[in-house]
Amino acid sequence: ASLGWETYEQYALWQQNSADELSFDCVLPMVPKLSASRHSEALTSVLLLIRQERPTAELLKHLMAREINLEDRFVSSCLVNWMHEYEDKLGDLLSNHLNKAASSSSVKTDAGSKRKRGSQNMRDGVLSHSAELTLSHLDQLRQTCTQYDFFEQRGIQTALQQVRHSCTESQKKKFMDLFALADSDSEDETPPVKSSKSGSVLGKGGDRGSGSGSGGGGKSNSNN
């Protein structure tokens, strides 16, 4: 009911709640439901509360359940704030959340493939709504934050590579730039392998070259 109050009344209510040390667990269910356009006062107050909290799997689950809105930067603001102090922990939580969502997609795909073998949709993959929302929030974070080192964490890259297998072609195209960050690590590891192989080939070629050179020298002596 307080969401319809005047702005100053809502801020006064949230200040009172903060003074009374309202349990944050009471606020969590509101996170996915508050609208950035219609509930800006409440959303701002909740954002201030979240910034005082440490990232947890439960809190992240409610954040990732928010529907995507290009003008709503609530989730990315929370994530960027946590990245400064809890970068590694946040990376682990996000990768675990994405892995669970991808596993859910995989289960649905396996169940559907039993009913519709050979279906094109099954070959393309089935991505759960939860997984797609998480990808959307990560993609929004990618656009908001220039700290790309965060996406280079092994857990996040592995999770992105895994969930990509459950995406349709249109979803792969939609999150193309995000998935490209997951390929950066493997691309960095590729050159040493290639150089090693090319080195062995050059070594063989070098042996052949020295052999032909000595052979050529032999022919030259024989002519003389």
N, C-alpha and C positions, 0 to 999 in steps of 0.2 A: 504493500500500500504506500510505503514511503517513497517509492520510485516516482510517484506523481506529485510529490511535494515541490515547493519552490526550491531553487538552488541553495539558498542560505539555510533553509530548514534541513535539507539533506546533509549539508556539510556539518551542521550543528549535531545532527544525529550520529554521524560517523565519528565525530570528535568525542562524543559522549561514549560511544561504543569502545573507542580506543582507550579512553580513560578508565573504563570499567574492565579493561583487558578481556574483551570478548574473544572466545576461543576461535582460532582461525578455521577450525573444522566446520564451524557453522557457516562460514563464508564460502567454502569450497564449492558447494552445489550451485552457487550463483554464477560462478565463473563462466560456464559455457552458455548461460542464458542471457547475460547482460548485453545489450546492444550499444555499440559505440555511438550511434546517432541519437538514440532515445534515452539512454541511461548514462550519459557522460559523467555526471556527478558521482554516481555510485561506482562506476568503472574506475574513475580516477582514485577514489578512496581505496578500492580493492587493490589497485596497482601499488599504492603506497604501502599497504600491508604486506603484499607479496614480496616487495623489495627487502623487507626485513626478515623474510623467511629463507631457509636453505632449500635448495631444490630437492624434491623427493619424488619417488615414482607416482605416488598418489596425486600430488599437486600437478605433476606433469601430465598425468592422464586427463585431468579436468581442463588444463590449458589446451591440449591437443584436440579436445572435443569441440572447441569453438569453431564455428563455421567461418570460412574465409571471406574476408571483405577487403578489397584493395585499399580502402580508406581506414581500415582498422589495423593499427600497429600494436595492439595491446600485447599479443603473445610475443612478438619479436622484441618489444621493449623489455619484457620480463627476461627473456633469454639473454639478451645483450647485457643486461644488468648482472646476471649470474655468471656470465662468461669471464668477467673481470676477476672474480674470486674463486669460482668453482668450475673452472673450464674442464678439467679432466672428469670430475664427477658428473657434470652436465652432459658431457659426451657419452659417458657410460649409460646414463639414464635414457638419453635419446636413442641410442643404438639398441638398447634392450627393448624400449617401447616399440621401435620400428620393427625389430625382429619378431616380436609377438604379433604385431599386426600382419606382417608378412606370412607368419606361420598360419594365422587364421585364414588368410587368403589361399594358402596352399591347401589347407584342409577342404575349403569350399571347392577348389578346383578338382581335387581328387574325387570328392563326392559327386560333383557334376559330371566328371568324365565317365563315371560308371553308368550314368543315365544317358549321356550323349557322347558316345565314342565317335571320334573323328570330327567332332564339331569344331568349326573354325574358332569360336569363342574360347574353347578349351585350349586350343593351340596357342592363342594369343595371350591367355592368362586371365585371371580374375583378381582384381585388386579390391580389398575391402574398403568400405567408406572410411574407416578409422585410419587405414594405411595411407589413403589418398589425402586425407586431411593433414596427417603428419608430414607427408611430402610437401604439401602446399605451404605449411608453416615453415618448414626448413628452406624452401625455395624463397619465401618472403624474407627469411633471415639472411639468406645468401645475398639478396638484393639490398638489404638494409645495412649489413655489417661487411666491412672490408677485411675483417680478420679471417682470411681464408685458412690460416693455420688450424683453426678449429675443425674444419672439415677434413683435415689430413689425418685425424686420429684414426687408428686402425679399426676400432669398433664401428665408427660411423661409416667408413668406407666399405667395410664388409657388409653392414646392414643395407646400405644403398645398393650394392651389387646384388644382394639377395632379393630385395624387394623388386628390383627391376625385372627379374624373371617372371613376376606375377603381373606385370603391366601389359596392357594392350599396346598396340603400335601407336595409337593416338596419345596414350599416357606417356609413353617413352619420349615422344616428340615434345609433349607439354613440359616435361621435367628434364629435357635434354641438357640444359646448362647445369642443373643440379647433379645429374648422373655423370657429367663430364668431370666433376670434382672427384668422383669416386674412381675414375680411371687415371687420375694424375699420378697416384702412387705406383701403379703397375707400369705406367709408362716410364717412370723414373728408374724402375728396376730393370727395364728391358735393355738399355744400351750396354751395360757390362756383359750381358749374355751374348749379345751380337758381337761385341768387340772380341770376346774370348774365342767365339767360333771363327771370326774373320782372321784372328791371329793365328789359329791353328792352320787355316787354309793357306795363309801367307807363308807359314813355316814350311808347309809341304811344297809350296811353289818355290820357296827359296832353295830347298834342297834340290829340286829339279833344275832350277836355274844354275846352281853351282855345278851340278852334274853335267849339264850340257856345256857349261863353260869349260870344264876340264876336258870334256870330250872334244870340244872345238879346238882346245889347245893341242890335244893329241894329234888331231888331223893336221894341224898346222905344222907340227914337228915332222910328221910323216912325209908331208909334201916337201919339206926342206931336205 
